Amino acid sequence: MNPEIARILREQEELYRDMKQMREAAASEKRKFSAEEEEKWEELNTRYADLEEEMTIERKLEERKNKLSEFDDDDAERPEVEGRARTPETIRGTNEYGTRFAEYLRSGPQNMDPGELRALQMDADVSGGFLVASEQFINKLIQEVDDQVWLRTLATKIPCPNSHSLGIPTLETDASAASWTTEVASPTADSTMAFGKRELHPKPLVKLIKVSEKLLRTSMLDVEGLIKARMANKFAAAQENAFMTGTGDGQPLGIFVASSNGVSTDRDAGASNNDATALTAEGLIDALYNLKPQYLKNSTWLFHRDGMKQIRKLKDSTSGQFIWQPGLASDKQPSILDRPYIISEYCPNTFTASEYVGMIADFSYYWIADALDMRIQRLVELYAATNQVGFIGRLETDAQPVLEEAFSRCKLGS
């Protein structure tokens, strides 16, 4: 295991034990936390959250490390500092070195002293050291951590490559309850049961990037591989955003958009107990029990990190205990009211009156129809006149909730 990840897991386990002991001590004495204990809990809580972010970054870095070629840079030295011996490596980091190397590139060796040309050596600037490139270029790219995308991993994905659309039969009106009767009485025919259909029409998503042919040939980075990886990430982000807040018009229908074709306002919860600018413990409990038990067992909370920051500070008004519970890293996930949660940058986070700021749902009832998985074409001839190569990415997909009672949206008060 990566030593840094192992360190984070060990520290999370220690924090979990400390927090558990505090909770159990207060519960055994049937009391709320003291002011000192609340301050300590908040400190442990904040550190645990920091470790979760560190873990995300470390796993992303480890992923990228496995994908990129290794580069042995162990012997590279930093630019010369006072008291350090001048070596070929430290010389190459100086401004003087860069200036002389640039001069050599412009005018060639004809202006150099003949003696210097006879005894060229790299560890002396004037004896040939300036002929060595002034910097190393490591074939790795530094970039910000990508936002994680979750909903596709929890949803039901249905490929439909050979059809224009995907039809989903629905039971719009159920049959009425059975009637008690006598042994020989005739039953009354039921006329209330009715069926309907949801239909998904995969919509196209496209991206074009043009790159100079020379850059593709001469770059130390795998530019083509980089473009494909970044394009895949941006397609995933565009889908995740639409799965959350898409209007359904030329794009998927999002779970946070009130619609009779998806999740209507009948599935909003918590408005009567949530504040106009913040979630409350009572509002979360309202949302939780807005789901039937059949959906609860497979349910997951979904919040933006701004929402989670609020939730980490909430307490149950009856017991005075925090409703967020840390999970032992080797055992189970952290949870809110005993249900796991995910944090998405694409979840709404505008904390103003009557806005949606989270959800609990069985996300397997969000269906995604893929007519075309992401594909990338390499266009050479089309841009040959400008010495460029085009990369065009395409996919076709549609998505929407198919059973609204599996969803419960957290709505702020008015």
C-alpha positions as CSV (number, residue, x, y, z in Angstrom):
1,M,0.0,0.0,0.0
2,N,1.1,3.6,-0.7
3,P,2.8,4.7,2.6
4,E,1.0,8.1,2.5
5,I,-2.4,6.3,2.1
6,A,-1.5,3.9,4.9
7,R,-0.6,6.9,7.2
8,I,-4.0,8.6,6.4
9,L,-5.9,5.3,7.2
10,R,-4.0,4.9,10.5
11,E,-4.8,8.5,11.6
12,Q,-8.5,8.1,10.6
13,E,-8.7,5.0,12.7
14,E,-7.2,6.8,15.7
15,L,-9.6,9.7,15.2
16,Y,-12.5,7.3,15.0
17,R,-11.6,5.6,18.3
18,D,-11.3,9.0,20.0
19,M,-14.7,10.1,18.7
20,K,-16.3,6.9,19.5
21,Q,-15.0,7.0,23.1
22,M,-16.4,10.6,23.5
23,R,-19.8,9.5,22.2
24,E,-20.0,6.4,24.4
25,A,-18.9,8.3,27.5
26,A,-21.6,11.0,27.1
27,A,-24.2,8.3,26.3
28,S,-23.4,6.2,29.3
29,E,-23.8,9.2,31.6
30,K,-27.0,10.3,29.7
31,R,-25.7,13.8,29.1
32,K,-24.8,16.1,26.2
33,F,-21.3,17.1,25.4
34,S,-19.7,19.7,27.6
35,A,-18.4,22.9,26.0
36,E,-14.8,21.5,26.1
37,E,-16.0,18.2,24.6
38,E,-17.8,20.0,21.8
39,E,-14.6,22.0,21.0
40,K,-12.6,18.7,21.0
41,W,-15.2,17.0,18.8
42,E,-15.2,19.8,16.3
43,E,-11.4,19.7,16.2
44,L,-11.4,15.9,15.5
45,N,-14.3,16.3,13.0
46,T,-12.3,18.9,11.0
47,R,-9.2,16.8,11.0
48,Y,-11.2,13.8,9.8
49,A,-12.6,15.9,6.9
50,D,-9.1,17.1,6.0
51,L,-7.9,13.5,5.9
52,E,-10.8,12.5,3.5
53,E,-9.6,15.3,1.1
54,E,-6.0,14.2,1.4
55,M,-7.1,10.6,0.7
56,T,-8.9,11.7,-2.5
57,I,-5.8,13.6,-3.7
58,E,-3.4,10.7,-2.9
59,R,-5.5,8.2,-4.7
60,K,-5.7,10.4,-7.8
61,L,-2.0,11.0,-7.7
62,E,-1.3,7.2,-7.4
63,E,-3.7,6.6,-10.3
64,R,-1.8,9.1,-12.5
65,K,1.5,7.7,-11.4
66,N,0.5,4.3,-12.7
67,K,-0.6,5.7,-16.0
68,L,2.4,7.9,-16.7
69,S,5.9,6.6,-17.6
70,E,8.4,6.6,-14.7
71,F,11.2,9.2,-14.9
72,D,14.3,8.7,-12.8
73,D,15.1,12.1,-11.4
74,D,16.7,11.0,-8.2
75,D,20.1,12.5,-9.1
76,A,18.9,15.9,-10.2
77,E,20.1,18.7,-8.0
78,R,18.6,22.1,-7.4
79,P,20.2,25.3,-8.7
80,E,23.4,26.4,-7.0
81,V,23.2,27.9,-3.6
82,E,25.9,29.3,-1.4
83,G,28.2,26.7,0.0
84,R,27.2,24.0,-2.6
85,A,29.8,22.7,-5.0
86,R,29.3,23.6,-8.7
87,T,28.4,20.4,-10.5
88,P,27.2,19.9,-14.0
89,E,23.6,19.6,-12.7
90,T,23.8,22.8,-10.5
91,I,25.5,24.8,-13.3
92,R,22.5,24.1,-15.6
93,G,20.1,25.8,-13.3
94,T,21.9,29.2,-13.2
95,N,20.8,32.3,-15.1
96,E,24.3,32.7,-16.5
97,Y,24.2,29.2,-18.0
98,G,20.9,29.9,-19.7
99,T,22.2,33.2,-21.2
100,R,25.4,31.6,-22.6
101,F,23.5,28.6,-24.0
102,A,21.1,31.0,-25.8
103,E,24.1,32.9,-27.2
104,Y,25.6,29.6,-28.5
105,L,22.3,28.7,-30.2
106,R,22.1,32.1,-31.9
107,S,25.7,32.5,-33.1
108,G,27.3,29.0,-33.0
109,P,30.8,28.1,-31.8
110,Q,32.7,30.5,-34.1
111,N,32.8,33.2,-31.4
112,M,34.3,30.8,-28.9
113,D,38.0,30.8,-28.0
114,P,40.0,28.2,-29.9
115,G,41.4,26.8,-26.7
116,E,37.9,26.2,-25.4
117,L,37.0,24.3,-28.5
118,R,40.0,22.0,-28.2
119,A,39.1,21.0,-24.6
120,L,35.4,21.0,-24.3
121,Q,34.0,19.7,-21.0
122,M,30.5,20.0,-19.4
123,D,31.5,20.9,-15.8
124,A,33.2,24.2,-16.8
125,D,30.9,26.8,-18.4
126,V,33.4,28.3,-20.8
127,S,34.8,24.9,-21.8
128,G,31.5,23.5,-23.1
129,G,29.1,23.4,-20.2
130,F,26.9,25.9,-22.0
131,L,26.4,23.4,-24.8
132,V,24.2,21.3,-22.6
133,A,20.4,22.1,-22.6
134,S,19.7,24.5,-19.7
135,E,16.9,22.6,-18.1
136,Q,15.5,19.1,-17.8
137,F,11.9,18.6,-19.0
138,I,10.1,15.9,-17.1
139,N,7.4,14.2,-19.1
140,K,4.7,14.7,-16.6
141,L,1.9,17.2,-16.4
142,I,0.9,19.2,-13.3
143,Q,-2.8,19.9,-13.1
144,E,-5.6,20.4,-10.6
145,V,-7.4,17.3,-9.2
146,D,-10.3,16.3,-11.3
147,D,-13.8,16.6,-9.8
148,Q,-15.2,13.1,-9.0
149,V,-18.3,11.9,-10.9
150,W,-20.6,9.5,-9.0
151,L,-24.0,9.3,-10.4
152,R,-23.2,7.1,-13.4
153,T,-21.6,4.5,-11.0
154,L,-24.9,4.3,-9.0
155,A,-27.4,4.5,-11.8
156,T,-28.8,1.8,-14.0
157,K,-27.0,1.9,-17.4
158,I,-28.8,0.4,-20.4
159,P,-27.0,0.2,-23.8
160,C,-29.2,0.7,-26.9
161,P,-26.8,0.9,-29.8
162,N,-29.2,-0.5,-32.4
163,S,-32.3,1.7,-31.7
164,H,-33.3,5.3,-31.9
165,S,-34.8,5.3,-28.4
166,L,-35.4,3.3,-25.2
167,G,-39.0,2.8,-24.1
168,I,-39.8,2.0,-20.5
169,P,-43.2,0.7,-19.5
170,T,-44.6,2.3,-16.4
171,L,-47.5,1.5,-14.0
172,E,-49.2,4.8,-13.8
173,T,-52.2,3.8,-11.7
174,D,-52.3,0.6,-9.6
175,A,-55.2,-1.6,-9.1
176,S,-57.5,-0.9,-6.2
177,A,-57.3,-3.0,-3.0
178,A,-58.8,-6.5,-2.9
179,S,-62.4,-6.7,-1.5
180,W,-63.7,-9.1,1.2
181,T,-66.7,-11.0,0.0
182,T,-68.7,-14.1,0.4
183,E,-68.1,-17.5,-1.0
184,V,-70.5,-17.4,-4.0
185,A,-70.6,-13.6,-4.7
186,S,-69.3,-12.4,-8.0
187,P,-66.1,-10.2,-8.0
188,T,-66.2,-6.7,-9.3
189,A,-63.9,-6.0,-12.3
190,D,-61.2,-3.5,-11.6
191,S,-60.9,-0.6,-14.0
192,T,-58.3,1.6,-12.3
193,M,-55.1,-0.1,-13.4
194,A,-53.4,1.9,-16.2
195,F,-50.0,1.8,-17.9
196,G,-47.8,4.4,-19.5
197,K,-44.4,4.7,-21.0
198,R,-41.2,6.7,-20.4
199,E,-39.0,7.2,-23.4
200,L,-35.3,8.0,-23.5
201,H,-33.9,9.5,-26.7
202,P,-30.0,9.5,-26.6
203,K,-28.7,13.0,-27.3
204,P,-25.3,13.8,-28.8
205,L,-22.5,15.3,-26.9
206,V,-19.4,16.5,-28.9
207,K,-16.0,18.1,-28.5
208,L,-13.4,19.1,-31.1
209,I,-9.7,19.8,-30.3
210,K,-7.1,20.8,-32.9
211,V,-3.4,20.2,-32.3
212,S,-0.4,21.1,-34.4
213,E,1.2,18.1,-36.1
214,K,4.7,19.3,-35.0
215,L,3.6,19.4,-31.4
216,L,2.4,15.8,-31.6
217,R,5.8,14.8,-33.1
218,T,8.2,16.6,-30.9
219,S,6.5,16.9,-27.4
220,M,8.0,14.7,-24.7
221,L,4.5,14.3,-23.4
222,D,2.1,11.9,-25.0
223,V,-0.1,14.7,-26.3
224,E,-2.5,12.4,-28.1
225,G,-3.0,10.3,-24.9
226,L,-3.4,13.5,-22.9
227,I,-6.1,14.8,-25.2
228,K,-8.0,11.6,-25.0
229,A,-7.8,11.4,-21.2
230,R,-8.9,15.1,-20.8
231,M,-11.7,14.7,-23.3
232,A,-13.0,11.7,-21.4
233,N,-12.9,13.6,-18.2
234,K,-14.8,16.6,-19.6
235,F,-17.4,14.3,-21.1
236,A,-17.9,12.6,-17.8
237,A,-18.2,16.0,-16.0
238,A,-20.8,17.3,-18.6
239,Q,-22.9,14.2,-18.1
240,E,-22.7,14.4,-14.3
241,N,-23.8,18.0,-14.4
242,A,-26.7,17.2,-16.6
243,F,-27.7,14.2,-14.5
244,M,-28.0,16.7,-11.6
245,T,-29.6,19.7,-13.2
246,G,-30.3,18.9,-16.8
247,T,-33.6,20.3,-18.2
248,G,-34.5,17.3,-20.3
249,D,-34.6,19.5,-23.4
250,G,-31.8,18.3,-25.7
251,Q,-30.1,16.9,-22.6
252,P,-30.8,14.4,-19.8
253,L,-33.4,15.2,-17.1
254,G,-31.7,15.9,-13.8
255,I,-32.7,14.7,-10.4
256,F,-32.8,18.3,-9.0
257,V,-35.2,19.6,-11.7
258,A,-38.9,19.3,-10.6
259,S,-40.7,17.6,-13.4
260,S,-43.8,15.4,-13.9
261,N,-41.5,13.3,-16.2
262,G,-39.0,12.8,-13.5
263,V,-39.1,13.8,-9.8
264,S,-42.0,16.1,-9.1
265,T,-42.4,18.5,-6.2
266,D,-44.3,15.7,-4.4
267,R,-40.9,14.3,-3.5
268,D,-39.6,17.5,-1.8
269,A,-39.0,17.1,2.0
270,G,-37.7,19.1,4.9
271,A,-38.9,22.6,3.9
272,S,-41.1,22.9,7.0
273,N,-38.1,22.2,9.3
274,N,-35.1,23.4,7.4
275,D,-34.0,27.0,7.7
276,A,-34.1,29.3,4.7
277,T,-30.3,29.3,4.4
278,A,-29.3,26.0,6.1
279,L,-30.1,22.4,6.6
280,T,-31.2,21.1,10.0
281,A,-31.2,17.7,11.6
282,E,-35.0,17.7,11.6
283,G,-35.1,18.5,7.9
284,L,-32.7,15.6,7.1
285,I,-34.8,13.2,9.2
286,D,-37.9,14.4,7.2
287,A,-36.1,13.6,3.9
288,L,-34.9,10.2,5.2
289,Y,-38.3,9.0,6.2
290,N,-39.9,10.4,3.0
291,L,-38.6,7.1,1.5
292,K,-40.3,3.8,1.9
293,P,-38.2,1.1,3.6
294,Q,-37.7,-0.8,0.3
295,Y,-35.8,2.2,-1.0
296,L,-34.0,3.1,2.2
297,K,-32.0,-0.1,2.3
298,N,-30.2,0.8,-0.9
299,S,-30.3,4.6,-0.5
300,T,-27.4,7.1,-0.5
301,W,-27.2,10.7,0.5
302,L,-25.9,13.2,-2.1
303,F,-24.6,16.7,-1.1
304,H,-22.2,19.4,-2.3
305,R,-19.2,19.8,0.1
306,D,-20.8,23.1,1.2
307,G,-23.8,21.1,2.4
308,M,-21.6,18.5,4.1
309,K,-19.8,21.2,5.9
310,Q,-23.1,22.3,7.5
311,I,-24.2,18.7,8.2
312,R,-20.9,17.9,10.0
313,K,-21.9,20.4,12.7
314,L,-25.6,19.3,13.1
315,K,-26.8,17.7,16.3
316,D,-29.9,15.7,17.1
317,S,-32.2,18.0,19.2
318,T,-33.2,15.1,21.5
319,S,-29.8,13.5,22.3
320,G,-27.5,16.4,21.5
321,Q,-25.3,14.0,19.5
322,F,-23.9,14.8,16.1
323,I,-25.9,13.1,13.4
324,W,-22.8,12.6,11.2
325,Q,-21.0,9.4,12.2
326,P,-17.4,8.6,11.3
327,G,-16.8,5.2,9.8
328,L,-13.7,3.1,10.6
329,A,-11.7,3.2,7.4
330,S,-11.2,-0.6,7.3
331,D,-14.8,-1.4,8.2
332,K,-17.5,0.9,6.8
333,Q,-18.1,4.3,5.3
334,P,-18.9,7.5,7.3
335,S,-22.7,7.9,7.4
336,I,-25.5,10.4,8.0
337,L,-28.4,8.9,10.0
338,D,-26.9,5.5,9.3
339,R,-26.9,5.9,5.5
340,P,-23.8,6.4,3.4
341,Y,-23.2,9.6,1.5
342,I,-21.3,10.9,-1.6
343,I,-20.1,14.5,-2.2
344,S,-20.4,15.9,-5.7
345,E,-19.2,19.3,-7.0
346,Y,-22.2,19.3,-9.3
347,C,-24.9,19.1,-6.6
348,P,-26.7,22.4,-6.1
349,N,-25.2,24.5,-3.3
350,T,-27.1,27.8,-3.4
351,F,-28.3,28.1,0.2
352,T,-31.2,30.4,-0.2
353,A,-34.9,30.1,0.5
354,S,-36.8,27.2,-1.1
355,E,-33.8,25.9,-3.1
356,Y,-32.8,22.2,-3.4
357,V,-29.5,21.4,-1.7
358,G,-29.3,17.7,-1.4
359,M,-31.1,14.4,-1.8
360,I,-31.4,10.8,-0.5
361,A,-32.4,8.2,-3.0
362,D,-32.0,4.7,-4.4
363,F,-30.1,5.9,-7.5
364,S,-30.6,2.6,-9.3
365,Y,-33.9,4.2,-10.4
366,Y,-32.1,6.8,-12.4
367,W,-31.7,5.1,-15.8
368,I,-29.1,6.0,-18.4
369,A,-29.6,5.0,-22.0
370,D,-26.3,4.9,-24.0
371,A,-26.7,4.7,-27.8
372,L,-23.0,5.5,-28.4
373,D,-20.2,5.2,-25.8
374,M,-17.5,7.9,-26.0
375,R,-15.5,7.5,-29.2
376,I,-12.7,9.7,-30.5
377,Q,-11.9,10.2,-34.2
378,R,-8.5,11.4,-35.4
379,L,-8.9,13.8,-38.3
380,V,-5.7,14.2,-40.4
381,E,-6.7,15.2,-43.9
382,L,-9.4,17.7,-42.9
383,Y,-6.8,20.0,-41.3
384,A,-3.7,19.1,-43.3
385,A,-3.6,22.6,-45.0
386,T,-2.9,24.2,-41.6
387,N,-0.6,21.4,-40.4
388,Q,-2.9,20.3,-37.7
389,V,-4.6,17.1,-36.5
390,G,-8.1,17.2,-35.2
391,F,-9.5,15.0,-32.4
392,I,-13.3,14.9,-32.2
393,G,-15.1,13.1,-29.4
394,R,-18.7,12.0,-29.5
395,L,-21.2,10.2,-27.4
396,E,-25.0,9.8,-27.3
397,T,-26.8,9.4,-24.1
398,D,-30.0,10.3,-22.3
399,A,-31.1,9.8,-18.7
400,Q,-34.0,10.5,-16.3
401,P,-35.5,9.2,-13.0
402,V,-38.0,6.4,-13.8
403,L,-39.7,6.0,-10.4
404,E,-40.0,9.2,-8.4
405,E,-40.9,7.6,-5.1
406,A,-37.3,6.3,-4.9
407,F,-36.1,9.9,-4.6
408,S,-36.4,12.4,-1.7
409,R,-35.1,15.9,-2.2
410,C,-33.9,18.2,0.6
411,K,-35.5,21.6,0.2
412,L,-34.7,24.7,2.3
413,G,-37.4,26.5,4.2
414,S,-39.0,29.7,2.9
